[in-house]
Amino acid sequence: MTISAPNRRNLAGLLAIAICSVLLLCLPSYQYLKSQTALREKAKVLSVDNSLLTTLGLVKFGSQQLEVRMLGGPFKGQVFRAVNELRGQLELDKTFRPGDVIVAVRQEADTPDNAVIVAQDYWRIGWTMLLFGIFCVLLCLFGGWIGAKALFSFVFSCLVIWKLVMPLTLAGWPPVLVIFVSVVIVTAVIMFLVAGWSRCGLTAFAGATAGILAGLLTSEFFTWMMDINGATMPYAQALLYAVKVPLRLEKIFAGAVILASSGAVMDLAMDISSGIREVALHNPQLTAEQLVRSGLRMGRNVVGTMTTTLLLAYAGGYLTLLMMFMLEGLNPWYLLNNPLVAAEAVKTLVGSFTLVLVAPLTALIGGHVFAKKLDISPQKSPNI
């Protein structure tokens, strides 16, 4: 069976990203602070004893005694007593019921006679994998080859963050540099994997990279000017005490702002690049100036919704905080002095600034890249 040229290019792209993903997986793991002797295994709750729990207002304190059957590991099928400690923290505490499937933690050296089981949390891996599987199927059914390549790029992006960004930052490398280079790598892979090695991919990559660089510089400047120390990020203080090298949280925060908005930046750059490509294909006689104007018009429409998208995304993450401030009757203007609100304001405004900037940059680059006259005769399919 003969494989068409476009399919060969698609297969080559998928093979290349698969090889890169395997190479990332083969990178040495981060040297953890302590040896991992605790084992986390799946278990089912058979019965519960809440007699040692105390309710104080909305929270519960004390110890919940459980009887669990191990569903995995060397103790599979055996029944043990387990304990679930509640500390009065709604975001961390949970109360189990008979029939719940949980994560049971035990020590590697435990035997069936002396095992101490701690009920840590609900077992969510199965539902997460089901949701991911549905996402993969829908993406491939709707997007075809493009969807398959987007799926591979999704996995690759996760590996870059897990295998490059976090280990290098924890090792003491400059966070801003690490995050910028990693985002550029991910951008290049996604753009050229989706659009191929073409002028469309080149335009989208160049526009997105230029916008990300400008946004990163803006993020660093306003993080410094507004005295954002980065401690508003979850577990920031615990991280400082745990790592072996000194970390600059404000630098991690500045890089994280761009990491969070880079996906929207790539979307916008690819939208404008693809739009200019279509205009150039249908009217090859247009000049660079005319193509730039077309790209700017497309960019204006998209930016108007994308900036609101970022605002809603960030506001949704801190909705309970904003509700608490409203409940206390604080003046909305004075909220900007709160470190949590100020940090989110920097994220939203810098991300929106990057989007606004990437649109004209991509249009300017695309107008000149696609202005070269193309041979679009029926016998040829230009790789643009």
C-alpha positions as CSV (number, residue, x, y, z in Angstrom):
1,M,0.0,0.0,0.0
2,T,1.4,3.4,-1.1
3,I,1.4,6.2,1.5
4,S,0.7,9.6,0.1
5,A,3.3,12.4,0.5
6,P,1.2,14.4,3.1
7,N,0.7,11.2,5.2
8,R,4.4,10.5,5.0
9,R,5.2,13.9,6.3
10,N,2.6,13.5,9.1
11,L,4.1,10.1,10.1
12,A,7.6,11.6,10.0
13,G,6.5,14.5,12.3
14,L,4.8,12.1,14.8
15,L,7.9,9.8,14.8
16,A,10.2,12.8,15.5
17,I,8.1,14.0,18.4
18,A,7.8,10.5,19.7
19,I,11.6,10.1,19.7
20,C,12.0,13.5,21.4
21,S,9.5,12.4,24.1
22,V,11.4,9.1,24.7
23,L,14.7,11.0,25.0
24,L,13.1,13.3,27.6
25,L,11.9,10.3,29.5
26,C,15.4,8.9,29.5
27,L,16.8,12.0,31.2
28,P,18.1,11.3,34.8
29,S,15.5,11.9,37.4
30,Y,15.8,14.7,39.9
31,Q,17.8,13.8,43.0
32,Y,15.1,13.8,45.7
33,L,15.8,15.1,49.2
34,K,15.0,11.8,50.8
35,S,14.7,8.2,49.7
36,Q,11.2,7.2,48.9
37,T,10.3,4.3,51.2
38,A,6.6,4.9,51.4
39,L,4.5,2.9,49.0
40,R,1.1,4.2,47.7
41,E,-1.3,1.5,46.8
42,K,-5.0,1.2,45.9
43,A,-7.4,0.1,48.6
44,K,-11.2,-0.1,49.3
45,V,-12.8,1.2,52.4
46,L,-14.9,-1.6,54.1
47,S,-16.0,0.2,57.3
48,V,-15.4,3.4,59.2
49,D,-15.3,4.5,62.8
50,N,-15.9,8.3,63.4
51,S,-16.0,8.2,67.2
52,L,-12.7,10.0,67.5
53,L,-13.7,12.9,65.3
54,T,-14.7,16.3,66.7
55,T,-16.7,18.8,64.7
56,L,-15.9,22.5,65.3
57,G,-17.9,24.8,63.1
58,L,-17.4,23.8,59.5
59,V,-14.3,21.6,60.1
60,K,-13.5,18.3,61.7
61,F,-10.6,17.3,63.8
62,G,-9.3,14.0,65.0
63,S,-8.7,10.6,63.7
64,Q,-11.0,8.5,61.5
65,Q,-10.4,4.7,61.9
66,L,-10.9,2.6,58.8
67,E,-11.0,-1.0,57.7
68,V,-9.6,-1.4,54.2
69,R,-9.0,-4.2,51.7
70,M,-5.8,-3.7,49.6
71,L,-6.5,-3.8,45.9
72,G,-2.9,-3.8,44.7
73,G,0.7,-4.6,45.8
74,P,2.0,-7.7,47.6
75,F,-0.8,-7.4,50.2
76,K,-3.6,-7.5,47.6
77,G,-6.8,-9.0,49.0
78,Q,-5.8,-8.6,52.7
79,V,-7.7,-6.5,55.2
80,F,-6.0,-4.0,57.4
81,R,-6.8,-1.3,59.9
82,A,-6.0,2.2,58.6
83,V,-6.1,5.7,60.0
84,N,-7.2,9.0,58.4
85,E,-6.0,12.1,60.3
86,L,-8.1,15.3,60.0
87,R,-6.4,18.7,60.8
88,G,-9.2,21.1,60.2
89,Q,-8.1,22.1,56.7
90,L,-10.9,21.9,54.2
91,E,-8.5,22.0,51.3
92,L,-6.6,18.9,52.5
93,D,-8.9,17.0,54.8
94,K,-11.3,14.3,53.6
95,T,-13.8,12.0,55.3
96,F,-14.1,8.5,53.8
97,R,-17.2,6.3,53.6
98,P,-17.6,2.6,53.1
99,G,-17.1,1.7,49.4
100,D,-14.6,4.5,48.7
101,V,-11.5,3.6,46.7
102,I,-8.5,5.3,48.3
103,V,-4.8,5.7,48.2
104,A,-3.3,3.7,51.1
105,V,0.2,4.6,52.2
106,R,2.5,2.1,53.9
107,Q,6.2,1.7,54.4
108,E,8.2,-0.6,52.1
109,A,9.5,-2.6,55.1
110,D,6.0,-3.4,56.5
111,T,4.9,-7.0,56.8
112,P,1.3,-8.1,57.1
113,D,1.7,-8.4,60.9
114,N,3.0,-4.9,61.6
115,A,1.8,-2.8,58.7
116,V,0.7,0.7,59.5
117,I,-1.7,2.0,56.8
118,V,-2.5,5.6,56.4
119,A,-5.5,6.6,54.3
120,Q,-4.1,9.5,52.2
121,D,-6.6,10.5,49.6
122,Y,-9.2,9.3,47.1
123,W,-8.0,7.2,44.2
124,R,-8.5,9.4,41.2
125,I,-6.1,7.9,38.7
126,G,-8.8,5.8,37.0
127,W,-11.2,8.6,36.4
128,T,-8.4,10.9,35.3
129,M,-7.2,8.3,32.7
130,L,-10.8,7.8,31.5
131,L,-11.2,11.6,31.0
132,F,-7.8,11.7,29.2
133,G,-8.9,8.8,27.0
134,I,-12.1,10.5,26.0
135,F,-10.1,13.7,25.3
136,C,-7.7,11.8,23.0
137,V,-10.5,10.0,21.1
138,L,-12.4,13.2,20.5
139,L,-9.3,15.2,19.5
140,C,-8.2,12.5,17.0
141,L,-11.8,12.1,15.6
142,F,-12.3,15.8,15.1
143,G,-8.8,16.8,14.1
144,G,-7.6,13.8,12.2
145,W,-3.8,14.1,11.6
146,I,-3.8,17.6,13.1
147,G,-5.5,16.2,16.2
148,A,-3.0,13.3,16.5
149,K,-0.1,15.8,16.2
150,A,-1.7,18.1,18.8
151,L,-2.0,15.1,21.2
152,F,1.7,14.2,20.8
153,S,2.6,17.9,21.3
154,F,0.5,17.9,24.5
155,V,2.4,14.9,25.9
156,F,5.7,16.5,24.8
157,S,4.8,19.7,26.6
158,C,4.1,17.9,29.8
159,L,7.5,16.1,29.6
160,V,9.3,19.4,29.0
161,I,7.8,20.9,32.1
162,W,8.4,17.8,34.2
163,K,11.9,16.8,32.9
164,L,13.4,20.2,32.1
165,V,11.7,23.2,33.7
166,M,11.2,21.9,37.2
167,P,14.5,19.9,37.7
168,L,16.7,22.6,36.3
169,T,15.0,25.3,38.3
170,L,15.3,23.2,41.5
171,A,19.0,22.7,40.7
172,G,19.5,26.4,40.8
173,W,19.5,27.4,37.1
174,P,18.1,30.9,36.3
175,P,14.3,30.3,36.3
176,V,13.5,33.0,33.7
177,L,16.1,31.6,31.2
178,V,15.0,28.0,31.8
179,I,11.3,28.8,31.3
180,F,11.9,30.9,28.2
181,V,14.1,28.3,26.5
182,S,11.6,25.6,27.3
183,V,8.6,27.6,26.0
184,V,10.5,28.3,22.8
185,I,11.3,24.6,22.4
186,V,7.6,23.7,23.0
187,T,6.5,26.5,20.6
188,A,8.8,25.3,17.8
189,V,7.7,21.7,18.2
190,I,4.0,22.6,18.2
191,M,4.1,25.1,15.4
192,F,6.2,22.9,13.0
193,L,4.4,19.7,14.0
194,V,1.0,21.2,13.2
195,A,1.9,23.4,10.2
196,G,4.9,21.4,8.9
197,W,8.2,22.9,7.9
198,S,6.5,25.7,6.0
199,R,6.3,29.4,5.9
200,C,3.1,29.2,7.9
201,G,4.9,27.4,10.7
202,L,7.9,29.7,10.5
203,T,5.7,32.8,10.7
204,A,3.7,31.5,13.7
205,F,6.9,30.4,15.5
206,A,8.6,33.7,14.9
207,G,5.6,35.8,15.9
208,A,5.0,33.7,19.0
209,T,8.6,33.8,20.1
210,A,8.9,37.5,19.7
211,G,5.7,38.1,21.7
212,I,6.8,35.7,24.4
213,L,10.2,37.5,24.7
214,A,8.5,40.9,25.0
215,G,6.1,39.5,27.5
216,L,8.8,38.0,29.6
217,L,10.7,41.3,29.8
218,T,7.5,43.0,30.8
219,S,6.7,40.4,33.4
220,E,10.2,40.8,35.0
221,F,9.9,44.6,35.0
222,F,6.5,44.8,36.6
223,T,7.2,42.0,39.0
224,W,10.1,44.1,40.2
225,M,8.3,47.4,40.2
226,M,5.2,46.1,42.0
227,D,7.3,44.1,44.6
228,I,5.8,40.8,43.8
229,N,7.9,38.3,45.7
230,G,6.3,35.2,44.3
231,A,5.3,33.8,47.7
232,T,1.7,33.9,46.6
233,M,2.2,30.8,44.6
234,P,1.0,27.6,46.3
235,Y,3.6,25.8,48.5
236,A,6.2,28.6,47.8
237,Q,7.4,28.9,51.4
238,A,7.6,25.2,51.9
239,L,9.6,24.9,48.7
240,L,12.2,27.5,50.0
241,Y,12.8,25.4,53.1
242,A,13.0,22.1,51.3
243,V,15.4,22.8,48.4
244,K,19.2,22.6,48.7
245,V,19.9,25.7,46.7
246,P,18.6,29.3,47.1
247,L,15.6,30.0,44.9
248,R,14.4,33.4,43.8
249,L,10.6,33.1,43.9
250,E,10.1,36.4,42.1
251,K,12.0,35.1,39.1
252,I,10.0,31.9,39.1
253,F,6.9,33.9,39.2
254,A,8.0,36.1,36.3
255,G,8.7,33.0,34.2
256,A,5.5,31.3,35.3
257,V,3.4,34.3,34.0
258,I,4.7,33.6,30.5
259,L,4.4,29.9,30.8
260,A,0.8,30.3,31.7
261,S,0.0,32.6,28.8
262,S,2.2,30.8,26.2
263,G,-0.6,28.5,25.0
264,A,-2.9,31.5,24.1
265,V,0.1,33.2,22.4
266,M,0.7,30.2,20.2
267,D,-3.0,29.9,19.3
268,L,-3.1,33.6,18.3
269,A,0.1,33.4,16.3
270,M,-1.1,30.3,14.4
271,D,-4.5,31.8,13.7
272,I,-3.0,34.9,12.2
273,S,-0.3,33.0,10.2
274,S,-2.9,30.5,8.8
275,G,-5.2,33.5,7.9
276,I,-2.5,35.3,6.0
277,R,-1.5,32.0,4.3
278,E,-5.1,31.6,3.0
279,V,-5.3,35.2,1.8
280,A,-1.9,34.8,0.0
281,L,-3.1,31.5,-1.6
282,H,-6.3,33.0,-3.0
283,N,-4.7,36.2,-4.2
284,P,-0.9,35.8,-4.8
285,Q,-0.7,39.3,-6.2
286,L,-1.1,41.0,-2.9
287,T,1.9,43.0,-1.6
288,A,3.5,42.6,1.8
289,E,1.8,45.8,3.0
290,Q,-1.6,44.5,2.0
291,L,-1.0,41.1,3.7
292,V,0.2,42.8,6.8
293,R,-3.1,44.8,6.9
294,S,-5.1,41.7,6.5
295,G,-3.2,40.0,9.3
296,L,-3.8,43.1,11.6
297,R,-7.5,43.0,10.9
298,M,-7.6,39.3,11.8
299,G,-5.6,40.0,14.9
300,R,-7.9,42.7,16.2
301,N,-10.9,40.4,16.1
302,V,-9.1,37.5,17.9
303,V,-7.3,39.6,20.5
304,G,-10.6,41.1,21.6
305,T,-11.8,37.7,22.8
306,M,-8.4,36.2,23.9
307,T,-7.7,38.9,26.4
308,T,-11.0,38.3,28.0
309,T,-10.3,34.6,28.1
310,L,-7.2,35.2,30.2
311,L,-9.1,37.4,32.5
312,L,-11.8,34.8,33.1
313,A,-9.3,32.0,33.5
314,Y,-7.3,33.9,36.2
315,A,-10.5,35.2,37.9
316,G,-11.9,31.7,38.1
317,G,-8.8,30.5,39.9
318,Y,-9.2,33.1,42.7
319,L,-13.0,33.5,42.7
320,T,-13.3,32.5,46.4
321,L,-10.6,35.1,47.3
322,L,-12.5,37.9,45.5
323,M,-15.8,36.8,47.1
324,M,-14.2,37.0,50.5
325,F,-13.0,40.6,49.8
326,M,-16.5,41.5,48.6
327,L,-18.0,40.0,51.8
328,E,-15.7,42.2,53.9
329,G,-16.8,45.3,51.9
330,L,-13.3,46.3,50.7
331,N,-13.0,49.0,48.0
332,P,-12.1,47.3,44.7
333,W,-9.3,49.8,44.1
334,Y,-7.6,48.9,47.3
335,L,-7.7,45.2,46.4
336,L,-4.8,45.9,44.0
337,N,-2.6,46.5,47.1
338,N,-3.3,43.0,48.3
339,P,-0.3,40.7,47.3
340,L,-2.6,37.9,46.0
341,V,-4.7,40.3,43.9
342,A,-1.6,42.2,42.7
343,A,0.0,38.9,41.6
344,E,-3.1,37.9,39.6
345,A,-3.3,41.4,38.1
346,V,0.3,41.0,36.8
347,K,-0.5,37.6,35.3
348,T,-3.7,38.9,33.6
349,L,-2.3,42.2,32.3
350,V,1.1,40.8,31.2
351,G,-0.5,37.9,29.5
352,S,-3.0,40.2,27.7
353,F,-0.1,42.6,26.8
354,T,1.7,39.7,25.3
355,L,-1.4,38.7,23.2
356,V,-1.9,42.3,22.0
357,L,1.8,42.5,21.0
358,V,2.0,39.1,19.3
359,A,-0.8,39.9,16.9
360,P,0.9,42.8,15.0
361,L,4.3,41.1,15.2
362,T,2.9,37.9,13.6
363,A,1.1,40.0,11.0
364,L,4.2,42.0,10.2
365,I,6.4,38.9,9.8
366,G,3.7,36.9,7.9
367,G,3.1,39.8,5.5
368,H,6.7,39.8,4.3
369,V,7.1,36.0,4.5
370,F,4.1,35.3,2.3
371,A,4.6,38.3,0.0
372,K,6.9,36.2,-2.3
373,K,4.9,35.1,-5.3
374,L,3.9,31.5,-5.2
375,D,3.4,28.9,-7.9
376,I,-0.1,27.5,-7.1
377,S,-0.8,25.8,-10.3
378,P,-3.1,22.7,-10.0
379,Q,-0.1,20.4,-10.5
380,K,1.7,21.8,-7.5
381,S,0.8,22.0,-3.9
382,P,3.0,24.7,-2.3
383,N,4.3,23.9,1.1
384,I,3.4,27.3,2.7
